[in-house]
Amino acid sequence: MVLVTLLWSMAGVVTRHLDSAQSFEVTFWRSGFNALALAVVLSFMRGPALWRGVLHSPPVVWLSGFCWAAMFTSFMIAITLTTVANVLVTLAIGPLITALFARIFLRHKLPAMTWLAIAIAGFGIAWMFGKEAGAGVSLLGTLIALTVPCASSINFTALQLVGHDHRNRNAGKNAQDMLPAILIGATLSAGATLPFAWPLQSSAHDLGLLAFLGFFQLAVPCLLVVRLSRELPAPEIALLALLEVIFGVTWAWLWAGEQPSPSTLTGGILVLGALVANESLGLRKKRRLAAGVSQA
């Protein structure tokens, strides 16, 4: 999951190095290259059955696909309308929304430490970008960015529901394959933005960067996070996803000339501390349970 956030975090700094591509065109090419990469990888993994099954996928797959499409589209449009920092601030509410959805729809009883980690991490994010978000913020960009954590929370909850469907496991059935949902989302995102991106004017330099984003910043980590949804609780995935903020600020600092302020560094320490503490306690608990089972 740390690798996933590392790959996701490259979008902002790479976008800042584009020459001529604008918001909708950036989204179209990134989603289009993402769809191409997924089509190749999933065809290799699933064979001809992939294409026969996509159109007949159950509602949960299409729900996840629409969520992926909203995330792919809104993030890139928002990042071209406002600052990287402001978009990342908005994404920081994702763990809280995911935790609430998991509590409401999945009946998950969250440990007190997870709630505390979410609160500390959220405070750290607010501290990091409080001053930056107060100046020159685009209201439209913020509202568009707000759809990303909402869609991701619905998506993570749906993935969790499928990944931990004990009734299917007990009945000896295979859990629903959710990987095609990413392909559906990328295709929907590219198709929805093409009319607004036309005529396409990206340079060869821009296309190279956008292809990199589509393949490595989207396709690879999204495939990984679907698999991880079978191993990690949805709130924990969303909490770890906050590392994208830390990594994103670092890339912008090193390669886009956006030097973080002292408040950014202080907030980053709070976020990382909350994540490390939550993960460490969770790992210890799992080890104690495993030790108890082995002794029994």
C-alpha positions as MATLAB code, in Angstrom:
seq = 'MVLVTLLWSMAGVVTRHLDSAQSFEVTFWRSGFNALALAVVLSFMRGPALWRGVLHSPPVVWLSGFCWAAMFTSFMIAITLTTVANVLVTLAIGPLITALFARIFLRHKLPAMTWLAIAIAGFGIAWMFGKEAGAGVSLLGTLIALTVPCASSINFTALQLVGHDHRNRNAGKNAQDMLPAILIGATLSAGATLPFAWPLQSSAHDLGLLAFLGFFQLAVPCLLVVRLSRELPAPEIALLALLEVIFGVTWAWLWAGEQPSPSTLTGGILVLGALVANESLGLRKKRRLAAGVSQA';
ca = [
       0.000    0.000    0.000;
       2.968    2.310    0.607;
       4.114    1.570   -2.951;
       0.606    2.385   -4.203;
       0.665    5.810   -2.557;
       4.176    6.433   -3.846;
       3.014    5.860   -7.416;
      -0.220    7.818   -6.983;
       1.666   10.815   -5.590;
       3.523   11.512   -8.845;
       0.494   12.997  -10.641;
       0.862   16.544   -9.350;
       4.528   17.086  -10.069;
       4.355   15.415  -13.500;
       1.352   17.557  -14.458;
       3.320   20.691  -13.590;
       5.833   19.798  -16.329;
       3.300   19.592  -19.170;
       3.756   22.059  -22.043;
       0.373   22.596  -23.645;
      -2.181   19.992  -22.499;
      -5.162   21.519  -20.674;
      -7.467   20.095  -17.996;
      -9.848   17.909  -20.020;
      -7.158   16.840  -22.463;
      -4.869   15.878  -19.584;
      -7.655   13.769  -18.102;
      -8.536   12.170  -21.445;
      -4.989   11.089  -22.283;
      -4.186    9.849  -18.779;
      -7.409    7.831  -18.583;
      -6.976    6.630  -22.161;
      -3.451    5.354  -21.552;
      -4.675    3.827  -18.300;
      -7.432    1.961  -20.159;
      -4.929    0.747  -22.764;
      -2.557   -0.565  -20.108;
      -5.377   -2.292  -18.237;
      -6.740   -3.849  -21.426;
      -3.352   -5.404  -22.150;
      -2.660   -6.583  -18.590;
      -6.156   -7.916  -17.877;
      -6.363   -9.641  -21.277;
      -3.139  -11.433  -20.405;
      -4.449  -12.330  -16.943;
      -8.046  -13.248  -17.832;
      -7.931  -14.116  -21.532;
     -10.988  -13.757  -23.822;
     -13.281  -14.257  -20.824;
     -12.465  -10.711  -19.739;
     -14.332   -9.085  -22.622;
     -17.231  -11.529  -22.454;
     -17.702  -10.778  -18.795;
     -17.305   -6.986  -18.697;
     -20.675   -6.109  -20.199;
     -22.403   -8.693  -18.020;
     -20.692   -7.673  -14.796;
     -22.887   -7.443  -11.677;
     -23.946   -4.049  -10.307;
     -21.145   -3.915   -7.709;
     -18.527   -3.997  -10.472;
     -20.230   -1.165  -12.353;
     -20.607    0.806   -9.119;
     -16.874    0.460   -8.551;
     -16.244    1.372  -12.198;
     -18.218    4.605  -11.909;
     -16.323    5.421   -8.709;
     -12.981    4.881  -10.457;
     -14.168    7.092  -13.324;
     -15.137    9.882  -10.921;
     -11.786    9.627   -9.144;
      -9.728    9.605  -12.355;
     -11.628   12.517  -13.864;
     -12.131   14.802  -10.892;
      -8.580   14.569   -9.577;
      -6.902   15.648  -12.795;
      -9.402   18.412  -13.534;
      -9.089   19.749   -9.985;
      -5.311   19.706  -10.070;
      -5.329   21.903  -13.180;
      -7.714   24.395  -11.538;
      -6.083   24.817   -8.130;
      -2.883   24.029   -6.276;
      -1.596   20.525   -5.622;
      -1.675   21.329   -1.908;
      -5.344   22.328   -1.961;
      -6.353   19.153   -3.794;
      -4.434   17.037   -1.305;
      -6.056   18.850    1.623;
      -9.458   17.930    0.232;
      -8.420   14.288   -0.215;
      -7.464   14.123    3.461;
     -11.078   13.712    4.563;
     -11.163   10.354    2.769;
     -10.231    8.176    5.789;
     -12.989    9.683    7.915;
     -15.623    9.152    5.215;
     -14.372    5.607    4.594;
     -14.425    4.783    8.298;
     -17.989    6.055    8.594;
     -19.107    4.091    5.520;
     -17.438    0.927    6.840;
     -19.163    1.417   10.180;
     -22.584    2.039    8.580;
     -22.593   -0.429    5.680;
     -20.133   -3.131    6.778;
     -20.825   -2.984   10.531;
     -17.090   -2.703   11.227;
     -16.209   -1.911   14.811;
     -13.221    0.373   14.495;
     -10.503    0.313   17.159;
     -10.130    3.481   19.185;
      -6.556    3.793   17.895;
      -7.783    3.935   14.297;
     -10.197    6.750   15.128;
      -7.419    8.569   16.974;
      -5.009    8.069   14.062;
      -7.588    9.459   11.632;
      -8.091   12.499   13.855;
      -4.367   13.142   14.281;
      -3.652   12.625   10.585;
      -6.503   14.945    9.615;
      -5.212   17.578   12.000;
      -1.737   17.142   10.542;
      -3.023   17.654    7.011;
      -4.925   20.774    8.065;
      -1.813   22.077    9.803;
       0.333   21.347    6.742;
      -1.727   23.320    4.294;
      -3.714   25.728    6.449;
      -1.837   28.786    5.267;
      -1.343   27.604    1.691;
      -5.013   26.698    1.221;
      -6.107   30.096    2.451;
      -4.548   32.020   -0.405;
      -5.490   31.799   -4.056;
      -7.800   28.843   -3.678;
     -10.175   28.023   -6.521;
     -13.619   27.210   -5.130;
     -14.499   25.264   -8.275;
     -11.304   23.260   -8.052;
     -12.001   22.474   -4.398;
     -15.562   21.348   -5.093;
     -14.405   19.105   -7.941;
     -11.657   17.672   -5.746;
     -14.242   16.904   -3.062;
     -15.797   14.243   -5.289;
     -12.565   12.225   -5.144;
     -12.647   11.238   -1.433;
     -16.402   10.644   -1.643;
     -16.028    8.318   -4.638;
     -12.971    6.592   -3.180;
     -14.774    5.931    0.101;
     -17.702    4.309   -1.720;
     -15.240    2.334   -3.830;
     -13.117    1.089   -0.928;
     -16.269    0.056    0.932;
     -17.560   -1.857   -2.114;
     -14.186   -3.556   -2.604;
     -14.117   -4.494    1.067;
     -17.623   -5.936    0.866;
     -16.642   -8.152   -2.053;
     -13.194   -9.065   -0.732;
     -14.578  -10.229    2.594;
     -17.732  -11.944    1.443;
     -17.621  -14.844    3.876;
     -20.796  -16.362    2.523;
     -19.189  -16.929   -0.870;
     -16.053  -18.315    0.723;
     -17.984  -20.669    2.975;
     -20.044  -21.842    0.011;
     -16.883  -22.626   -1.926;
     -17.503  -19.981   -4.548;
     -14.993  -17.530   -5.972;
     -15.275  -13.920   -4.867;
     -16.381  -11.439   -7.506;
     -13.500  -10.294   -9.726;
     -13.252   -6.505   -9.256;
     -10.261   -5.829  -11.497;
     -12.413   -5.151  -14.609;
     -14.021   -2.268  -12.687;
     -10.801   -0.267  -13.097;
     -10.917   -0.811  -16.858;
     -14.569    0.269  -16.898;
     -13.692    3.391  -14.924;
     -10.771    4.354  -17.144;
     -12.860    3.863  -20.291;
     -15.758    5.899  -18.917;
     -13.391    8.692  -17.861;
     -11.697    8.854  -21.266;
     -15.018    8.760  -23.115;
     -16.619   11.442  -20.956;
     -13.725   13.910  -21.334;
     -12.951   13.395  -25.050;
     -15.659   15.800  -26.341;
     -14.371   18.542  -24.025;
     -10.721   17.820  -24.875;
     -11.238   18.065  -28.651;
      -9.313   19.199  -30.654;
      -6.356   17.396  -29.113;
      -3.261   19.590  -29.052;
      -0.788   17.801  -26.766;
       2.841   17.781  -27.803;
       4.932   14.619  -28.037;
       6.549   15.642  -24.747;
       3.148   15.874  -23.064;
       1.984   12.556  -24.482;
       5.067   10.846  -23.085;
       4.394   12.202  -19.603;
       0.682   11.390  -19.787;
       1.446    7.847  -20.972;
       3.719    7.480  -17.952;
       0.873    8.647  -15.708;
      -1.633    6.305  -17.339;
       0.573    3.235  -17.102;
       2.565    3.643  -13.892;
       0.751    6.287  -11.858;
      -2.719    4.746  -12.389;
      -2.861    1.239  -13.860;
      -0.252   -0.442  -11.669;
      -1.276    1.015   -8.274;
      -5.008    0.613   -8.955;
      -4.543   -3.084   -9.724;
      -2.553   -3.420   -6.526;
      -5.112   -1.656   -4.328;
      -7.937   -3.928   -5.542;
      -5.859   -6.936   -4.489;
      -4.978   -5.283   -1.184;
      -8.665   -4.761   -0.394;
      -8.780   -8.486    0.407;
      -6.072   -8.104    3.040;
      -6.537   -4.666    4.646;
      -9.685   -3.092    6.135;
     -11.126   -0.213    4.106;
     -10.420    2.428    6.792;
      -6.816    1.243    7.016;
      -6.383    1.486    3.239;
      -7.798    5.007    3.281;
      -5.568    5.982    6.194;
      -2.436    4.673    4.491;
      -3.505    6.535    1.364;
      -2.726    9.765    3.249;
       0.932    8.991    2.544;
       0.158   10.252   -0.959;
      -0.006   13.730    0.564;
       3.462   13.433    2.085;
       4.979   11.995   -1.072;
       3.188   14.526   -3.276;
       4.558   17.452   -1.284;
       8.044   15.948   -1.463;
       7.948   15.560   -5.262;
       6.656   19.122   -5.652;
       9.476   20.322   -3.398;
      12.222   18.466   -5.242;
      11.105   18.808   -8.863;
       8.575   21.613   -9.113;
      10.144   24.242   -6.893;
       7.307   24.251   -4.316;
       9.285   24.466   -1.076;
       7.226   23.381    1.942;
       6.833   25.756    4.859;
       7.640   24.893    8.506;
       3.932   24.194    9.058;
       4.059   21.643    6.226;
       6.978   19.831    7.842;
       5.291   19.847   11.259;
       2.043   18.522    9.838;
       3.919   15.838    7.922;
       5.459   14.580   11.135;
       1.996   14.335   12.708;
       0.628   12.381    9.747;
       3.536    9.960    9.578;
       3.495    9.494   13.358;
      -0.208    8.616   13.314;
       0.274    6.153   10.478;
       3.290    4.451   12.060;
       1.575    4.170   15.453;
      -1.632    2.723   13.974;
       0.196    0.227   11.776;
       2.571   -0.830   14.567;
      -0.251   -1.486   17.032;
      -2.245   -3.337   14.384;
       0.742   -5.530   13.515;
       1.380   -6.337   17.168;
      -2.257   -7.297   17.654;
      -2.156   -9.630   14.645;
       1.027  -11.260   15.931;
      -0.513  -11.807   19.371;
      -3.602  -13.380   17.812;
      -1.475  -15.570   15.562;
       0.645  -16.650   18.544;
      -2.494  -17.486   20.521;
      -3.883  -19.611   17.693;
      -0.625  -21.493   17.230;
      -0.376  -22.237   20.952;
      -3.948  -23.446   21.022;
];
